[in-house]
Amino acid sequence: MVVKVYGPAFACPKRVLACLIEKEVEFEAVPLDFLKGEHKDPEFLKLQPFGTVPVTQDGDYVLYESRAIMRYYAEKYKSQGTDLLGKTIEERGQVENWVEVEAHNFNPPIFNLTLHVMFSSKLGFPRDENVIKESEEKLGKVLDIYEERLSKSKYLAGDFFSLADLTHLPFTQYLVGPIGKEHMITSRKHVNAWWNDISNRPSWQKVLQLYDAPL
Ligand SMILES: N[C@@H](CCC(=O)N[C@@H](CS)C(=O)NCC(=O)O)C(=O)O
């Protein structure tokens, strides 16, 4: 049975799509029009009561929260495609460590940059230059820690590509593209090498080719 993923044009669902492609799992992408408020429709809220994307349906089984979904599929399809979880308990600990770092240290400032630089005019709220400046500073400090880490191992969790790297793809793509702050990556030698490696993976290139910008 083909699994469904809602909202493929948006950044958080793209994390799930990259994971499914790496795991060689067939999926159906279900588009949602945010400008029409489709993510707040009562039918959609039955699947995702917070009215955000992604949601996935695997038969009757429903999950939302992009990082929970990627962990679920990486585990369910452990024996096919790319191993994204780590082979030993120690590797797995590192993968979890860096997925959490992405969620709690990297994502908050990059999410704010995305909102204020890319979406404020489209979503009808004022662009706040202070939020942009503070977010850039916070993100810079996070990336300095990444630079140190990536000077010791090729990928975040060690010398193997994993969910820890994959989870960074959608918002870093915004950073180097429409947000216009590519220098934050290119000015850090090891972060830059890591980004060139992970963003050129066929799975991510396929996501970019299939699903355009959200709004
Ligand atoms: N922690 C959630 C965040 C989901 C989220 O904020 N999704 C955004 C798109 S990237 C969204 O649906 N925003 C619409 C809204 O907040 O109304 C996840 O990782 O799935």
The ligand as a Tripos MOL2 file, in Angstrom:
@<TRIPOS>MOLECULE
LIG
   20    19     1     0     0
SMALL
NO_CHARGES

@<TRIPOS>ATOM
      1 N1          6.9310   20.4660   14.5260 N.3       1 LIG1
      2 C1          6.1120   20.3380   13.3320 C.3       1 LIG1
      3 C2          5.9860   21.7120   12.6790 C.3       1 LIG1
      4 C3          4.9750   21.6860   11.5750 C.3       1 LIG1
      5 C4          4.8740   23.0530   10.9000 C.2       1 LIG1
      6 O1          5.0340   24.1110   11.5190 O.2       1 LIG1
      7 N2          4.5740   23.0030    9.6030 N.am      1 LIG1
      8 C5          4.4300   24.2350    8.8580 C.3       1 LIG1
      9 C6          4.9890   24.0450    7.4690 C.3       1 LIG1
     10 S1          6.7370   23.7430    7.5370 S.3       1 LIG1
     11 C7          2.9450   24.5430    8.7750 C.2       1 LIG1
     12 O2          2.1610   23.6520    8.5100 O.2       1 LIG1
     13 N3          2.5470   25.7780    9.0330 N.am      1 LIG1
     14 C8          1.1840   26.1980    8.9480 C.3       1 LIG1
     15 C9          0.6540   26.8350   10.1880 C.2       1 LIG1
     16 O3          1.4100   26.9350   11.1900 O.co2     1 LIG1
     17 O4         -0.5140   27.2380   10.1740 O.co2     1 LIG1
     18 C10         6.7350   19.3070   12.3800 C.2       1 LIG1
     19 O5          7.9700   19.1950   12.3530 O.co2     1 LIG1
     20 O6          5.9980   18.5920   11.7010 O.co2     1 LIG1
@<TRIPOS>BOND
     1     1     2 1
     2     2     3 1
     3     2    18 1
     4     3     4 1
     5     4     5 1
     6     5     6 2
     7     5     7 1
     8     7     8 1
     9     8     9 1
    10     8    11 1
    11     9    10 1
    12    11    12 2
    13    11    13 1
    14    13    14 1
    15    14    15 1
    16    15    16 2
    17    15    17 1
    18    18    19 2
    19    18    20 1
@<TRIPOS>SUBSTRUCTURE
     1 LIG1         1 GROUP 0 **** ****
